[in-house]
Amino acid sequence: MNASDLKQTLWRVVYTKNANLQSSGSAAGPWHPDRRHIERCAQAMRAMAQEVGIQSNAEAAKTACTWLSGSA
């Protein structure tokens, strides 16, 4: 899959120790179409001293290709 196959850009908060944007799905929140909403969620988590980042489904698709090729 490449990013051009995606019909809509979705966003999620990735919450790992170092806000690793290449983390597994278990270290991320649900997908949401409103980036501003996700940015507010991330800001709220940062206020609770959590290290978080924001990831798009396009970024995740690129990373998934890396995971798949590395797992063989």
All heavy atoms as TSV, in Angstrom:
chain	resi	resn	atom	element	x	y	z
A	1	MET	N	N	0.845	-1.178	0.000
A	1	MET	CA	C	0.000	0.000	0.000
A	1	MET	C	C	0.886	1.235	0.000
A	1	MET	O	O	1.893	1.284	0.689
A	1	MET	CB	C	-0.867	0.009	1.264
A	1	MET	CG	C	-1.667	1.286	1.402
A	1	MET	SD	S	-2.445	1.576	3.005
A	1	MET	CE	C	-3.452	0.159	3.207
A	2	ASN	N	N	0.525	2.214	-0.783
A	2	ASN	CA	C	1.238	3.478	-0.691
A	2	ASN	C	C	0.254	4.573	-0.297
A	2	ASN	O	O	-0.959	4.376	-0.343
A	2	ASN	CB	C	2.004	3.816	-1.980
A	2	ASN	CG	C	1.094	4.101	-3.144
A	2	ASN	OD1	O	0.135	4.869	-3.019
A	2	ASN	ND2	N	1.381	3.517	-4.285
A	3	ALA	N	N	0.776	5.718	0.098
A	3	ALA	CA	C	-0.054	6.788	0.640
A	3	ALA	C	C	-1.126	7.253	-0.342
A	3	ALA	O	O	-2.201	7.674	0.068
A	3	ALA	CB	C	0.822	7.962	1.061
A	4	SER	N	N	-0.892	7.158	-1.629
A	4	SER	CA	C	-1.888	7.606	-2.608
A	4	SER	C	C	-3.110	6.685	-2.640
A	4	SER	O	O	-4.153	7.065	-3.149
A	4	SER	CB	C	-1.269	7.722	-3.993
A	4	SER	OG	O	-0.863	6.446	-4.444
A	5	ASP	N	N	-2.997	5.469	-2.079
A	5	ASP	CA	C	-4.136	4.554	-2.020
A	5	ASP	C	C	-5.126	4.931	-0.920
A	5	ASP	O	O	-6.251	4.436	-0.908
A	5	ASP	CB	C	-3.670	3.119	-1.746
A	5	ASP	CG	C	-2.842	2.560	-2.887
A	5	ASP	OD1	O	-3.024	3.032	-4.031
A	5	ASP	OD2	O	-2.025	1.673	-2.628
A	6	LEU	N	N	-4.697	5.782	0.005
A	6	LEU	CA	C	-5.547	6.141	1.133
A	6	LEU	C	C	-6.602	7.138	0.682
A	6	LEU	O	O	-6.308	8.115	0.025
A	6	LEU	CB	C	-4.688	6.720	2.259
A	6	LEU	CG	C	-3.575	5.783	2.739
A	6	LEU	CD1	C	-2.650	6.522	3.693
A	6	LEU	CD2	C	-4.154	4.547	3.396
A	7	LYS	N	N	-7.833	6.886	1.062
A	7	LYS	CA	C	-8.929	7.749	0.630
A	7	LYS	C	C	-9.030	9.017	1.457
A	7	LYS	O	O	-9.430	10.044	0.978
A	7	LYS	CB	C	-10.235	6.975	0.700
A	7	LYS	CG	C	-10.203	5.744	-0.168
A	7	LYS	CD	C	-11.542	5.478	-0.769
A	7	LYS	CE	C	-11.535	4.203	-1.549
A	7	LYS	NZ	N	-11.118	4.283	-2.880
A	8	GLN	N	N	-8.693	8.950	2.743
A	8	GLN	CA	C	-8.791	10.093	3.632
A	8	GLN	C	C	-7.630	10.059	4.605
A	8	GLN	O	O	-7.279	9.001	5.128
A	8	GLN	CB	C	-10.105	10.030	4.410
A	8	GLN	CG	C	-10.284	11.148	5.397
A	8	GLN	CD	C	-11.584	11.033	6.172
A	8	GLN	OE1	O	-12.272	10.030	6.109
A	8	GLN	NE2	N	-11.907	12.067	6.910
A	9	THR	N	N	-7.072	11.219	4.874
A	9	THR	CA	C	-6.012	11.277	5.866
A	9	THR	C	C	-6.637	11.218	7.247
A	9	THR	O	O	-7.563	11.955	7.553
A	9	THR	CB	C	-5.179	12.562	5.728
A	9	THR	OG1	O	-4.610	12.591	4.420
A	9	THR	CG2	C	-4.078	12.627	6.765
A	10	LEU	N	N	-6.129	10.308	8.058
A	10	LEU	CA	C	-6.560	10.156	9.441
A	10	LEU	C	C	-5.364	10.412	10.340
A	10	LEU	O	O	-4.219	10.290	9.909
A	10	LEU	CB	C	-7.107	8.747	9.677
A	10	LEU	CG	C	-8.308	8.351	8.822
A	10	LEU	CD1	C	-8.646	6.884	9.037
A	10	LEU	CD2	C	-9.506	9.232	9.113
A	11	TRP	N	N	-5.635	10.734	11.586
A	11	TRP	CA	C	-4.588	11.084	12.539
A	11	TRP	C	C	-4.789	10.316	13.828
A	11	TRP	O	O	-5.905	9.940	14.174
A	11	TRP	CB	C	-4.636	12.583	12.832
A	11	TRP	CG	C	-4.517	13.391	11.593
A	11	TRP	CD1	C	-5.536	13.858	10.813
A	11	TRP	CD2	C	-3.319	13.776	10.935
A	11	TRP	NE1	N	-5.030	14.525	9.729
A	11	TRP	CE2	C	-3.666	14.493	9.780
A	11	TRP	CE3	C	-1.974	13.592	11.232
A	11	TRP	CZ2	C	-2.719	15.018	8.922
A	11	TRP	CZ3	C	-1.033	14.124	10.376
A	11	TRP	CH2	C	-1.406	14.833	9.229
A	12	ARG	N	N	-3.697	10.105	14.568
A	12	ARG	CA	C	-3.788	9.490	15.879
A	12	ARG	C	C	-2.638	9.976	16.746
A	12	ARG	O	O	-1.609	10.428	16.250
A	12	ARG	CB	C	-3.772	7.974	15.790
A	12	ARG	CG	C	-2.467	7.380	15.313
A	12	ARG	CD	C	-2.568	5.891	15.249
A	12	ARG	NE	N	-1.344	5.293	14.714
A	12	ARG	CZ	C	-1.165	3.997	14.565
A	12	ARG	NH1	N	-2.134	3.161	14.907
A	12	ARG	NH2	N	-0.047	3.527	14.074
A	13	VAL	N	N	-2.852	9.856	18.040
A	13	VAL	CA	C	-1.801	10.154	19.007
A	13	VAL	C	C	-0.998	8.883	19.219
A	13	VAL	O	O	-1.569	7.804	19.389
A	13	VAL	CB	C	-2.400	10.622	20.349
A	13	VAL	CG1	C	-1.307	10.811	21.393
A	13	VAL	CG2	C	-3.185	11.915	20.174
A	14	VAL	N	N	0.298	9.009	19.155
A	14	VAL	CA	C	1.198	7.888	19.410
A	14	VAL	C	C	1.841	8.172	20.766
A	14	VAL	O	O	2.463	9.206	20.953
A	14	VAL	CB	C	2.279	7.781	18.311
A	14	VAL	CG1	C	3.242	6.653	18.613
A	14	VAL	CG2	C	1.620	7.578	16.962
A	15	TYR	N	N	1.628	7.264	21.697
A	15	TYR	CA	C	2.116	7.508	23.053
A	15	TYR	C	C	3.029	6.375	23.507
A	15	TYR	O	O	2.615	5.351	23.989
A	15	TYR	CB	C	0.958	7.696	24.034
A	15	TYR	CG	C	-0.111	6.650	23.957
A	15	TYR	CD1	C	-0.129	5.568	24.823
A	15	TYR	CD2	C	-1.109	6.732	22.986
A	15	TYR	CE1	C	-1.113	4.589	24.754
A	15	TYR	CE2	C	-2.089	5.761	22.906
A	15	TYR	CZ	C	-2.091	4.701	23.794
A	15	TYR	OH	O	-3.070	3.741	23.705
A	16	THR	N	N	4.303	6.598	23.266
A	16	THR	CA	C	5.315	5.666	23.724
A	16	THR	C	C	6.303	6.455	24.558
A	16	THR	O	O	6.224	7.687	24.634
A	16	THR	CB	C	6.034	4.988	22.551
A	16	THR	OG1	O	6.760	5.971	21.833
A	16	THR	CG2	C	5.062	4.300	21.621
A	17	LYS	N	N	7.223	5.773	25.136
A	17	LYS	CA	C	8.177	6.439	26.022
A	17	LYS	C	C	8.832	7.642	25.358
A	17	LYS	O	O	8.962	8.694	25.954
A	17	LYS	CB	C	9.243	5.438	26.476
A	17	LYS	CG	C	10.248	6.029	27.419
A	17	LYS	CD	C	11.231	4.998	27.903
A	17	LYS	CE	C	12.253	5.637	28.812
A	17	LYS	NZ	N	13.278	4.701	29.226
A	18	ASN	N	N	9.239	7.490	24.119
A	18	ASN	CA	C	9.926	8.588	23.424
A	18	ASN	C	C	9.136	9.100	22.223
A	18	ASN	O	O	9.711	9.637	21.298
A	18	ASN	CB	C	11.310	8.123	22.969
A	18	ASN	CG	C	12.196	7.787	24.140
A	18	ASN	OD1	O	12.308	8.570	25.077
A	18	ASN	ND2	N	12.795	6.619	24.126
A	19	ALA	N	N	7.814	8.922	22.244
A	19	ALA	CA	C	6.962	9.330	21.124
A	19	ALA	C	C	7.484	8.750	19.820
A	19	ALA	O	O	7.644	9.419	18.817
A	19	ALA	CB	C	6.838	10.849	21.038
A	20	ASN	N	N	7.743	7.458	19.851
A	20	ASN	CA	C	8.289	6.750	18.698
A	20	ASN	C	C	7.203	6.610	17.630
A	20	ASN	O	O	6.280	5.832	17.780
A	20	ASN	CB	C	8.787	5.369	19.153
A	20	ASN	CG	C	9.311	4.548	18.008
A	20	ASN	OD1	O	9.346	4.997	16.869
A	20	ASN	ND2	N	9.704	3.334	18.300
A	21	LEU	N	N	7.307	7.332	16.558
A	21	LEU	CA	C	6.283	7.313	15.520
A	21	LEU	C	C	6.335	6.052	14.668
A	21	LEU	O	O	5.542	5.884	13.761
A	21	LEU	CB	C	6.384	8.565	14.647
A	21	LEU	CG	C	6.148	9.868	15.408
A	21	LEU	CD1	C	6.256	11.053	14.460
A	21	LEU	CD2	C	4.792	9.875	16.085
A	22	GLN	N	N	7.259	5.156	14.955
A	22	GLN	CA	C	7.312	3.882	14.249
A	22	GLN	C	C	6.890	2.756	15.183
A	22	GLN	O	O	7.250	1.612	15.004
A	22	GLN	CB	C	8.719	3.635	13.711
A	22	GLN	CG	C	9.125	4.666	12.688
A	22	GLN	CD	C	10.516	4.421	12.151
A	22	GLN	OE1	O	11.080	3.361	12.296
A	22	GLN	NE2	N	11.072	5.422	11.511
A	23	SER	N	N	6.097	3.091	16.185
A	23	SER	CA	C	5.691	2.114	17.181
A	23	SER	C	C	4.587	1.202	16.656
A	23	SER	O	O	4.003	1.444	15.616
A	23	SER	CB	C	5.189	2.840	18.417
A	23	SER	OG	O	4.036	3.572	18.089
A	24	SER	N	N	4.296	0.189	17.426
A	24	SER	CA	C	3.212	-0.715	17.060
A	24	SER	C	C	1.869	-0.048	17.340
A	24	SER	O	O	1.792	0.935	18.066
A	24	SER	CB	C	3.316	-2.001	17.871
A	24	SER	OG	O	3.040	-1.735	19.232
A	25	GLY	N	N	0.805	-0.607	16.807
A	25	GLY	CA	C	-0.525	-0.065	16.997
A	25	GLY	C	C	-0.973	-0.053	18.440
A	25	GLY	O	O	-1.829	0.739	18.813
A	26	SER	N	N	-0.406	-0.916	19.285
A	26	SER	CA	C	-0.813	-0.954	20.684
A	26	SER	C	C	-0.313	0.259	21.455
A	26	SER	O	O	-0.711	0.479	22.582
A	26	SER	CB	C	-0.310	-2.237	21.351
A	26	SER	OG	O	1.101	-2.249	21.350
A	27	ALA	N	N	0.555	1.027	20.868
A	27	ALA	CA	C	1.089	2.212	21.521
A	27	ALA	C	C	0.536	3.488	20.897
A	27	ALA	O	O	1.183	4.507	20.881
A	27	ALA	CB	C	2.607	2.200	21.447
A	28	ALA	N	N	-0.684	3.395	20.376
A	28	ALA	CA	C	-1.282	4.556	19.719
A	28	ALA	C	C	-2.784	4.567	19.953
A	28	ALA	O	O	-3.399	3.535	20.198
A	28	ALA	CB	C	-0.996	4.515	18.218
A	29	GLY	N	N	-3.340	5.757	19.884
A	29	GLY	CA	C	-4.775	5.906	20.039
A	29	GLY	C	C	-5.506	5.589	18.747
A	29	GLY	O	O	-4.891	5.250	17.733
A	30	PRO	N	N	-6.821	5.718	18.774
A	30	PRO	CA	C	-7.618	5.426	17.578
A	30	PRO	C	C	-7.436	6.498	16.500
A	30	PRO	O	O	-7.056	7.628	16.784
A	30	PRO	CB	C	-9.049	5.428	18.119
A	30	PRO	CG	C	-8.999	6.303	19.322
A	30	PRO	CD	C	-7.630	6.112	19.919
A	31	TRP	N	N	-7.717	6.124	15.278
A	31	TRP	CA	C	-7.645	7.053	14.147
A	31	TRP	C	C	-8.804	8.030	14.226
A	31	TRP	O	O	-9.909	7.676	14.640
A	31	TRP	CB	C	-7.712	6.296	12.831
A	31	TRP	CG	C	-6.527	5.422	12.594
A	31	TRP	CD1	C	-6.488	4.060	12.649
A	31	TRP	CD2	C	-5.201	5.836	12.267
A	31	TRP	NE1	N	-5.224	3.601	12.381
A	31	TRP	CE2	C	-4.407	4.676	12.143
A	31	TRP	CE3	C	-4.598	7.072	12.074
A	31	TRP	CZ2	C	-3.062	4.719	11.831
A	31	TRP	CZ3	C	-3.253	7.114	11.762
A	31	TRP	CH2	C	-2.499	5.957	11.638
A	32	HIS	N	N	-8.559	9.268	13.786
A	32	HIS	CA	C	-9.597	10.301	13.780
A	32	HIS	C	C	-9.358	11.208	12.576
A	32	HIS	O	O	-8.210	11.529	12.262
A	32	HIS	CB	C	-9.529	11.113	15.073
A	32	HIS	CG	C	-10.751	11.907	15.354
A	32	HIS	ND1	N	-10.977	13.134	14.791
A	32	HIS	CD2	C	-11.818	11.641	16.134
A	32	HIS	CE1	C	-12.136	13.607	15.211
A	32	HIS	NE2	N	-12.668	12.713	16.033
A	33	PRO	N	N	-10.410	11.659	11.899
A	33	PRO	CA	C	-10.222	12.484	10.700
A	33	PRO	C	C	-9.854	13.942	10.965
A	33	PRO	O	O	-9.363	14.621	10.071
A	33	PRO	CB	C	-11.579	12.395	9.991
A	33	PRO	CG	C	-12.548	12.134	11.091
A	33	PRO	CD	C	-11.808	11.288	12.086
A	34	ASP	N	N	-10.049	14.431	12.196
A	34	ASP	CA	C	-9.807	15.844	12.511
A	34	ASP	C	C	-8.453	16.021	13.202
A	34	ASP	O	O	-8.308	15.696	14.383
A	34	ASP	CB	C	-10.938	16.359	13.397
A	34	ASP	CG	C	-10.846	17.844	13.699
A	34	ASP	OD1	O	-9.837	18.488	13.315
A	34	ASP	OD2	O	-11.786	18.371	14.334
A	35	ARG	N	N	-7.489	16.536	12.470
A	35	ARG	CA	C	-6.151	16.700	13.039
A	35	ARG	C	C	-6.168	17.629	14.247
A	35	ARG	O	O	-5.448	17.410	15.228
A	35	ARG	CB	C	-5.182	17.224	11.980
A	35	ARG	CG	C	-3.776	17.355	12.536
A	35	ARG	CD	C	-2.774	17.832	11.525
A	35	ARG	NE	N	-1.473	17.949	12.171
A	35	ARG	CZ	C	-0.327	17.849	11.560
A	35	ARG	NH1	N	-0.283	17.643	10.262
A	35	ARG	NH2	N	0.802	17.974	12.219
A	36	ARG	N	N	-6.971	18.677	14.202
A	36	ARG	CA	C	-7.028	19.601	15.334
A	36	ARG	C	C	-7.490	18.896	16.604
A	36	ARG	O	O	-6.982	19.160	17.694
A	36	ARG	CB	C	-7.920	20.800	15.022
A	36	ARG	CG	C	-7.275	21.740	13.993
A	36	ARG	CD	C	-8.164	22.896	13.682
A	36	ARG	NE	N	-9.389	22.339	13.079
A	36	ARG	CZ	C	-10.497	23.010	12.867
A	36	ARG	NH1	N	-10.583	24.268	13.215
A	36	ARG	NH2	N	-11.532	22.430	12.301
A	37	HIS	N	N	-8.442	17.986	16.471
A	37	HIS	CA	C	-8.904	17.218	17.623
A	37	HIS	C	C	-7.750	16.390	18.197
A	37	HIS	O	O	-7.533	16.359	19.414
A	37	HIS	CB	C	-10.075	16.312	17.226
A	37	HIS	CG	C	-10.504	15.387	18.309
A	37	HIS	ND1	N	-11.232	15.812	19.388
A	37	HIS	CD2	C	-10.278	14.060	18.495
A	37	HIS	CE1	C	-11.450	14.783	20.199
A	37	HIS	NE2	N	-10.880	13.714	19.670
A	38	ILE	N	N	-6.997	15.733	17.327
A	38	ILE	CA	C	-5.878	14.910	17.762
A	38	ILE	C	C	-4.788	15.777	18.398
A	38	ILE	O	O	-4.178	15.386	19.396
A	38	ILE	CB	C	-5.325	14.074	16.588
A	38	ILE	CG1	C	-6.380	13.049	16.150
A	38	ILE	CG2	C	-4.007	13.408	16.940
A	38	ILE	CD1	C	-6.817	12.078	17.239
A	39	GLU	N	N	-4.555	16.959	17.851
A	39	GLU	CA	C	-3.576	17.865	18.454
A	39	GLU	C	C	-4.008	18.275	19.856
A	39	GLU	O	O	-3.172	18.361	20.764
A	39	GLU	CB	C	-3.366	19.085	17.564
A	39	GLU	CG	C	-2.598	18.744	16.297
A	39	GLU	CD	C	-2.542	19.888	15.291
A	39	GLU	OE1	O	-3.295	20.877	15.441
A	39	GLU	OE2	O	-1.747	19.775	14.346
A	40	ARG	N	N	-5.310	18.506	20.056
A	40	ARG	CA	C	-5.805	18.834	21.396
A	40	ARG	C	C	-5.626	17.650	22.347
A	40	ARG	O	O	-5.249	17.828	23.509
A	40	ARG	CB	C	-7.275	19.270	21.348
A	40	ARG	CG	C	-7.472	20.649	20.720
A	40	ARG	CD	C	-8.891	21.166	20.890
A	40	ARG	NE	N	-9.896	20.298	20.281
A	40	ARG	CZ	C	-10.334	20.380	19.033
A	40	ARG	NH1	N	-9.840	21.302	18.225
A	40	ARG	NH2	N	-11.256	19.548	18.590
A	41	CYS	N	N	-5.893	16.449	21.856
A	41	CYS	CA	C	-5.690	15.242	22.677
A	41	CYS	C	C	-4.220	15.108	23.069
A	41	CYS	O	O	-3.899	14.823	24.230
A	41	CYS	CB	C	-6.137	13.997	21.921
A	41	CYS	SG	S	-7.906	13.902	21.651
A	42	ALA	N	N	-3.337	15.316	22.107
A	42	ALA	CA	C	-1.900	15.221	22.378
A	42	ALA	C	C	-1.487	16.275	23.397
A	42	ALA	O	O	-0.706	15.990	24.315
A	42	ALA	CB	C	-1.104	15.376	21.082
A	43	GLN	N	N	-2.013	17.482	23.274
A	43	GLN	CA	C	-1.670	18.549	24.222
A	43	GLN	C	C	-2.143	18.189	25.622
A	43	GLN	O	O	-1.427	18.405	26.599
A	43	GLN	CB	C	-2.287	19.879	23.773
A	43	GLN	CG	C	-1.868	21.040	24.639
A	43	GLN	CD	C	-0.353	21.229	24.680
A	43	GLN	OE1	O	0.340	21.057	23.683
A	43	GLN	NE2	N	0.174	21.567	25.832
A	44	ALA	N	N	-3.327	17.608	25.735
A	44	ALA	CA	C	-3.834	17.194	27.047
A	44	ALA	C	C	-2.937	16.121	27.657
A	44	ALA	O	O	-2.655	16.141	28.865
A	44	ALA	CB	C	-5.267	16.686	26.918
A	45	MET	N	N	-2.468	15.195	26.831
A	45	MET	CA	C	-1.571	14.152	27.331
A	45	MET	C	C	-0.217	14.732	27.735
A	45	MET	O	O	0.364	14.316	28.732
A	45	MET	CB	C	-1.417	13.051	26.291
A	45	MET	CG	C	-2.722	12.298	26.068
A	45	MET	SD	S	-2.595	10.993	24.847
A	45	MET	CE	C	-1.775	9.749	25.848
A	46	ARG	N	N	0.262	15.700	26.972
A	46	ARG	CA	C	1.525	16.353	27.343
A	46	ARG	C	C	1.385	17.072	28.677
A	46	ARG	O	O	2.334	17.114	29.468
A	46	ARG	CB	C	1.953	17.327	26.248
A	46	ARG	CG	C	2.445	16.620	25.001
A	46	ARG	CD	C	2.921	17.614	23.945
A	46	ARG	NE	N	3.182	16.918	22.704
A	46	ARG	CZ	C	2.488	17.107	21.573
A	46	ARG	NH1	N	1.508	17.990	21.513
A	46	ARG	NH2	N	2.777	16.412	20.499
A	47	ALA	N	N	0.205	17.650	28.935
A	47	ALA	CA	C	-0.043	18.323	30.216
A	47	ALA	C	C	0.011	17.337	31.379
A	47	ALA	O	O	0.239	17.735	32.523
A	47	ALA	CB	C	-1.399	19.030	30.179
A	48	MET	N	N	-0.188	16.044	31.076
A	48	MET	CA	C	-0.084	14.990	32.092
A	48	MET	C	C	1.301	14.336	32.062
A	48	MET	O	O	1.480	13.208	32.515
A	48	MET	CB	C	-1.163	13.939	31.866
A	48	MET	CG	C	-2.566	14.475	32.079
A	48	MET	SD	S	-3.836	13.208	31.939
A	48	MET	CE	C	-3.843	12.901	30.169
A	49	ALA	N	N	2.265	15.041	31.486
A	49	ALA	CA	C	3.663	14.610	31.420
A	49	ALA	C	C	3.871	13.346	30.588
A	49	ALA	O	O	4.809	12.594	30.810
A	49	ALA	CB	C	4.245	14.431	32.821
A	50	GLN	N	N	3.016	13.121	29.607
A	50	GLN	CA	C	3.191	12.001	28.682
A	50	GLN	C	C	3.978	12.473	27.465
A	50	GLN	O	O	3.768	13.576	26.980
A	50	GLN	CB	C	1.824	11.472	28.215
A	50	GLN	CG	C	0.949	10.965	29.322
A	50	GLN	CD	C	1.515	9.720	29.966
A	50	GLN	OE1	O	1.973	8.817	29.276
A	50	GLN	NE2	N	1.492	9.680	31.276
A	51	GLU	N	N	4.878	11.640	26.989
A	51	GLU	CA	C	5.615	11.947	25.764
A	51	GLU	C	C	4.808	11.377	24.603
A	51	GLU	O	O	4.666	10.163	24.489
A	51	GLU	CB	C	7.003	11.330	25.804
A	51	GLU	CG	C	7.903	11.955	26.847
A	51	GLU	CD	C	9.309	11.392	26.781
A	51	GLU	OE1	O	9.868	11.323	25.670
A	51	GLU	OE2	O	9.827	11.024	27.839
A	52	VAL	N	N	4.257	12.243	23.792
A	52	VAL	CA	C	3.408	11.800	22.688
A	52	VAL	C	C	3.796	12.498	21.399
A	52	VAL	O	O	4.416	13.554	21.399
A	52	VAL	CB	C	1.906	12.055	22.981
A	52	VAL	CG1	C	1.453	11.291	24.199
A	52	VAL	CG2	C	1.611	13.524	23.129
A	53	GLY	N	N	3.391	11.891	20.300
A	53	GLY	CA	C	3.540	12.468	18.975
A	53	GLY	C	C	2.240	12.280	18.222
A	53	GLY	O	O	1.308	11.646	18.721
A	54	ILE	N	N	2.171	12.817	17.036
A	54	ILE	CA	C	0.997	12.677	16.175
A	54	ILE	C	C	1.449	11.964	14.907
A	54	ILE	O	O	2.504	12.271	14.354
A	54	ILE	CB	C	0.379	14.047	15.855
A	54	ILE	CG1	C	-0.150	14.688	17.140
A	54	ILE	CG2	C	-0.724	13.915	14.817
A	54	ILE	CD1	C	-0.641	16.106	16.949
A	55	GLN	N	N	0.650	11.028	14.457
A	55	GLN	CA	C	0.983	10.246	13.264
A	55	GLN	C	C	-0.210	10.236	12.320
A	55	GLN	O	O	-1.353	10.136	12.751
A	55	GLN	CB	C	1.314	8.816	13.693
A	55	GLN	CG	C	1.706	7.903	12.541
A	55	GLN	CD	C	1.933	6.486	13.023
A	55	GLN	OE1	O	1.074	5.914	13.667
A	55	GLN	NE2	N	3.090	5.936	12.709
A	56	SER	N	N	0.055	10.338	11.026
A	56	SER	CA	C	-0.993	10.212	10.017
A	56	SER	C	C	-1.026	8.777	9.506
A	56	SER	O	O	-0.048	8.038	9.651
A	56	SER	CB	C	-0.756	11.172	8.854
A	56	SER	OG	O	0.316	10.715	8.057
A	57	ASN	N	N	-2.133	8.416	8.883
A	57	ASN	CA	C	-2.205	7.070	8.308
A	57	ASN	C	C	-1.220	6.924	7.143
A	57	ASN	O	O	-0.762	5.818	6.859
A	57	ASN	CB	C	-3.632	6.681	7.917
A	57	ASN	CG	C	-4.303	7.666	6.993
A	57	ASN	OD1	O	-3.837	8.783	6.770
A	57	ASN	ND2	N	-5.438	7.264	6.454
A	58	ALA	N	N	-0.865	8.013	6.484
A	58	ALA	CA	C	0.143	7.931	5.421
A	58	ALA	C	C	1.505	7.565	6.007
A	58	ALA	O	O	2.224	6.729	5.450
A	58	ALA	CB	C	0.229	9.253	4.663
A	59	GLU	N	N	1.856	8.167	7.157
A	59	GLU	CA	C	3.108	7.820	7.819
A	59	GLU	C	C	3.076	6.368	8.282
A	59	GLU	O	O	4.062	5.646	8.166
A	59	GLU	CB	C	3.345	8.729	9.025
A	59	GLU	CG	C	3.615	10.165	8.658
A	59	GLU	CD	C	3.531	11.105	9.852
A	59	GLU	OE1	O	2.897	10.747	10.878
A	59	GLU	OE2	O	4.083	12.200	9.760
A	60	ALA	N	N	1.938	5.944	8.816
A	60	ALA	CA	C	1.804	4.566	9.297
A	60	ALA	C	C	1.907	3.573	8.147
A	60	ALA	O	O	2.477	2.499	8.307
A	60	ALA	CB	C	0.476	4.397	10.034
A	61	ALA	N	N	1.358	3.931	6.985
A	61	ALA	CA	C	1.434	3.027	5.832
A	61	ALA	C	C	2.887	2.827	5.407
A	61	ALA	O	O	3.300	1.719	5.087
A	61	ALA	CB	C	0.611	3.580	4.672
A	62	LYS	N	N	3.675	3.896	5.435
A	62	LYS	CA	C	5.102	3.779	5.092
A	62	LYS	C	C	5.810	2.878	6.092
A	62	LYS	O	O	6.603	2.026	5.722
A	62	LYS	CB	C	5.762	5.157	5.094
A	62	LYS	CG	C	5.337	6.051	3.969
A	62	LYS	CD	C	6.044	7.384	4.114
A	62	LYS	CE	C	5.325	8.458	3.337
A	62	LYS	NZ	N	5.844	9.796	3.620
A	63	THR	N	N	5.516	3.063	7.368
A	63	THR	CA	C	6.149	2.271	8.419
A	63	THR	C	C	5.706	0.820	8.323
A	63	THR	O	O	6.510	-0.090	8.520
A	63	THR	CB	C	5.800	2.854	9.808
A	63	THR	OG1	O	6.181	4.221	9.825
A	63	THR	CG2	C	6.520	2.127	10.912
A	64	ALA	N	N	4.439	0.575	8.012
A	64	ALA	CA	C	3.939	-0.799	7.902
A	64	ALA	C	C	4.686	-1.553	6.814
A	64	ALA	O	O	4.996	-2.729	6.971
A	64	ALA	CB	C	2.439	-0.799	7.615
A	65	CYS	N	N	4.997	-0.880	5.721
A	65	CYS	CA	C	5.768	-1.515	4.653
A	65	CYS	C	C	7.133	-1.936	5.185
A	65	CYS	O	O	7.627	-3.018	4.844
A	65	CYS	CB	C	5.928	-0.582	3.466
A	65	CYS	SG	S	4.387	-0.234	2.602
A	66	THR	N	N	7.722	-1.133	6.043
A	66	THR	CA	C	9.005	-1.474	6.649
A	66	THR	C	C	8.855	-2.676	7.565
A	66	THR	O	O	9.678	-3.580	7.546
A	66	THR	CB	C	9.561	-0.271	7.443
A	66	THR	OG1	O	9.679	0.836	6.569
A	66	THR	CG2	C	10.913	-0.572	8.052
A	67	TRP	N	N	7.784	-2.707	8.368
A	67	TRP	CA	C	7.555	-3.831	9.277
A	67	TRP	C	C	7.413	-5.125	8.489
A	67	TRP	O	O	7.981	-6.139	8.838
A	67	TRP	CB	C	6.293	-3.654	10.088
A	67	TRP	CG	C	6.244	-2.490	11.006
A	67	TRP	CD1	C	7.299	-1.842	11.591
A	67	TRP	CD2	C	5.066	-1.825	11.449
A	67	TRP	NE1	N	6.836	-0.811	12.359
A	67	TRP	CE2	C	5.490	-0.785	12.297
A	67	TRP	CE3	C	3.719	-2.001	11.207
A	67	TRP	CZ2	C	4.576	0.078	12.916
A	67	TRP	CZ3	C	2.817	-1.159	11.828
A	67	TRP	CH2	C	3.237	-0.123	12.664
A	68	LEU	N	N	6.603	-5.073	7.417
A	68	LEU	CA	C	6.336	-6.282	6.644
A	68	LEU	C	C	7.595	-6.803	5.982
A	68	LEU	O	O	7.843	-8.003	5.975
A	68	LEU	CB	C	5.252	-6.017	5.608
A	68	LEU	CG	C	3.861	-5.722	6.174
A	68	LEU	CD1	C	2.911	-5.322	5.045
A	68	LEU	CD2	C	3.317	-6.912	6.938
A	69	SER	N	N	8.400	-5.916	5.440
A	69	SER	CA	C	9.604	-6.375	4.768
A	69	SER	C	C	10.656	-6.867	5.774
A	69	SER	O	O	11.444	-7.729	5.454
A	69	SER	CB	C	10.200	-5.272	3.895
A	69	SER	OG	O	10.660	-4.198	4.694
A	70	GLY	N	N	10.609	-6.335	6.990
A	70	GLY	CA	C	11.569	-6.756	8.005
A	70	GLY	C	C	11.184	-8.032	8.722
A	70	GLY	O	O	12.007	-8.665	9.357
A	71	SER	N	N	9.926	-8.440	8.614
A	71	SER	CA	C	9.473	-9.606	9.380
A	71	SER	C	C	9.635	-10.913	8.614
A	71	SER	O	O	9.417	-11.981	9.143
A	71	SER	CB	C	8.003	-9.423	9.768
A	71	SER	OG	O	7.195	-9.406	8.614
A	72	ALA	N	N	9.976	-10.855	7.364
A	72	ALA	CA	C	10.078	-12.079	6.546
A	72	ALA	C	C	11.339	-12.852	6.829
A	72	ALA	O	O	12.287	-12.390	7.337
A	72	ALA	CB	C	10.001	-11.722	5.079
